[in-house]
Structures are given as structure tokens and as C-alpha cells.
Amino acid sequence: HKIFLQASNPGQFENDSDALWQRGHVPETIAYHGRVGINTDAPDEALVVCGNAKVMGRVMHPSDSRAKQNIREVDTNEQLRRITQMRLVEYDYKPEFASVMGIKDT
């Protein structure tokens, strides 16, 4: 037996005020303009994953050396002088944040 499903408004949720997912400009991509939550209904960042994430490729980040050029050594004494001017702090997480994030030792 075959089952066919058809949405009343493909590419969009039933309620027009809900999130709008669109095909991306690049082939095989999908775009959403807003915050996305996986295992949470209250994402507070562009993407929040509550649980493990498996990546079957590479993750690029601004601190990744593959995104940089002209990498060179610096004067160690000057950098140590700058470090001594940093403000160092200790802190406890707010209980409401810790409970949402699953942090046990605040």
C-alpha cells in the first residue's frame, strides 16, 4: 500500500505566523530565518542542540587555522605583559540557567 501526503501550503507551516522554512539559494540546502532548537522549544541562540551532536564532516570556526593566513609567532614578553592586565574572575551559574543547560555543578 502507498500513502500520499500533501501539505495545504508546501514549504510553510499551517499557521502563517509560524516559522518559514525555505529552500536555500545553494542546491540541497534549506534556510530558516530565526532561532532553531533541537530538543528544546526555547532556543536562545541561532542554533541550540540539547543533547549530543554527531558531525560526519568538518566544523569550521573563526578560530580554525584553516580560516587564517599570515600566522606568525609573537613577542612572548609583550603578550605576558598584556595577560597581567586581564581581569580574572570566578563565578557560579545562575540556577535557572544551569537547570536548562543540564549543568549539575554550578
N, C-alpha and C positions, 0 to 999 in steps of 0.2 A: 504494500500500500504506500502511496506517495501522499505527502501532506504539503500543501502550498500555503504560504503565508504572505499576505500583502499588507503593508502599512498604509494607513489612510493618508499620511503625508510623509513619504520616504525621506530619510535623512534628518528628520526632526522628531522631537518627542510630541506626544499628543497635545500637550498644553503649550501654546506659543510662548509663554513666559518662561518655560523650562530651557535648559541648556541646548545650544545649537551645535551639533557636530557637522562638519563639512569635509568633503574630500579636499585634500591638500593640493597645492599647486604642483608639487613633485609627485610623480607616479607612485602608487602604493602607499600613500600617506593619508592620514585623517587629522583634521585640525579642530581644536576646541578653544574658544576664547573665554577663558576664565580659569577657575581652580578645579583640579581633578583630585578626587580622593579614592583610594583603593582600600577597602575595609574600614572606611570612615565616612561619615556623612557631613563632616565639618572640617574640610581641609583649610589650613591657614597659610598655605604656600601654594605656588603654582602646581606642584605635584606632591601629594603626601601618600606614602605607602605605609600602612600599618601592618607589618608582617615582613617576611623575607622577600627579597627580590633576586631573581636569577637573571644574569646578563649573559647572553651567548655571543657576545661581541665585545668591543671595547667601549669604555666610557671616557668621553673627552671632558676635561675640566680646565678652567683657565690656568690652574697651577701645573697642568700636564706639560712636561718638557717638549712634547711633540707640537705644542702650540706656540713655542717660543723660538726666538733666534738671538744671536749675539750674546749667548750665555758666557759669562766670564767670572773669574774669581774677583773678590773684593778685598779691601784692606781690613783684615781681621780686627786690628786695634780700633779703627774707626767704628766698626759695627758693634764691638763690645761697649764702646762709649755710648752709642745710641741705645743699646739694650738697657744700660743702667738708668736711662731716663724714662723707661717704660713704667707704667702703673701696673703693679701685680696685685691680684685680688683672689680671695677665696669666696665661695658662695654656696648657697643651698637653693635647689629648685623650689619654686612655689608648689605647694601640694597639688593644686588643681592642674598644673602643667605636668607634673610628674605622673599623676594618675592617668591622664590622657595618653601620655607617651609610653606608659608601661615601665617607668623608671622606679625601681624599688628603693635604692639608696639615694636619698635626695641630698 
